[in-house]
Amino acid sequence: MKKNLLTFLLFGATTIAFASTNSTQPLALVETSEKVDQIWKYTLTEQTPDWNFLEFDDSAWSEGPGGFGKLSEFQYASTEWNTPGWIYLRKKFTTQNLTAASIAALKLRIFNDDWVEVYINGALAYKTVSGWESRYVVKPVDLDAMNNFNPNGENVLAVKCFQNVGGQYIDCGLTTTVDVPTSVALANQSNTDIFATQSQLHVTGNAITEITIYDVYGKQVQSVKTTSNTTVIDLSTLASGVYVALVVAEGKTNVARFIK
């Protein structure tokens, strides 16, 4: 299970107060399958021109974990793709309150063998006409795709990769950066262990009574009261972004920042 490192911050027991300084941190909007297999919709059937639009109906496509390629040749391959021609991939994701600076910082992390086309909401983000990569590389996103990006709602990353000869593999992720408010005081108020995956927040400690999650703007997005020493909170309904978890344990308040 992949864990995100958390920074514990000391705040007042009843309020969350961010300092005025910001820290720029990376944010994965779509993860690659380097650490954890990511689920994609995919097909080997030739598609109509609208296949890369958000509204396209991909319900008839297969679903499987990335990356896609020859399992015997690529360590990150989880779904066998060993036929010539195109493979089509789609993955929807939701964002919340991304700024213009974050959209301008969009980057693709991609490993393509052979050539590839990548789209965001139907707009071309990156394209090669020949050749291949031998590892994961970072590529800029074209301006048209940035202009077509939805900063506060649903998007789709659509990829098609062509197999010519030799090696065969495709995996793709989308990243950006966000400015996160920081605090000067650092502390963990009680013996509480907090870690997050892409879909769950895990909290372990003594006498935990309440867990509240806020976005970086201070808006409460989830709250749980508990008497258990181990609590798992479902994060699947939250958009990708930076969040703050406030945990009351042993009568003390702990705050952890995490990225989903």
Steps between C-alpha positions, in 0.01 A plus 500: 500500500648835400522759776530878473740664744318745725613814678350542846407861578405658830177699497248613757257240627195661342633696201725445202724798430736493203810717489532749217793323333448233232692190405487370141447124499449241225154355448418191293166542327536162328759263646717277285513128583860511621402455865135396498307357205257762364170388346427615144229439243661358185427349160686372195211584265535799267298792634293789367660849513320592823659216702717746695219733616371502857143425391596193292329178615774249583272259688564227242878523542696256713642606837838405637811612688788684339753489360409328175755298306697179487503360853819305432693814400381793715504494880210744537270323252190351663269453200627301202507693174691312232316569174608743224318826440331745737389463860258763636492599870272730699508608864264754659607709799357788700676818609405769747595867505814473287649841428625634169854445628426133563352457153808667349716250691330192350747229395468147363701215644504241224668181380401425140623227266428571215350838405219664689227765506367645828185712538332687785125545449546453125783753460844375396745512789801314353582305186787309342509381140775241535741349750454392860619555856707252700385635839251737660558859388334835573348692209329841485129531428399694188323833549176380336465228764569750780227727363260205485570387857221516759653633826194423710332183383537189284767449233616208289854400406485309171801319354558296189825317429612324182698176493729472202786259575710398800411613851139572590382704800291802599433673830423865565440733792418870542657724763502862605607714796291675764573775749429365848470725806760406760547556872814579694424285806551125450372245750311177551289563807435134591616152406289482185594334169338650189562401141312531172468299182323620185169366631522480881619688808627271778512631858633298795542619858359504851165652593420640155170689512473702178658527155425797275633561149535847345615618160787751491252788497368398842171351378389189688446210257461204735457431873487176700439442870648177634586301812733261317878510530525416129289684244502484120329782308395462137652776283367375166237775473754780544656670201874490445668768707663591830308443824548544873388237752427618853503211751394533864668228710564480874338843524767653276481623143724371220501635146647324197520629145463243219466490121236286333 
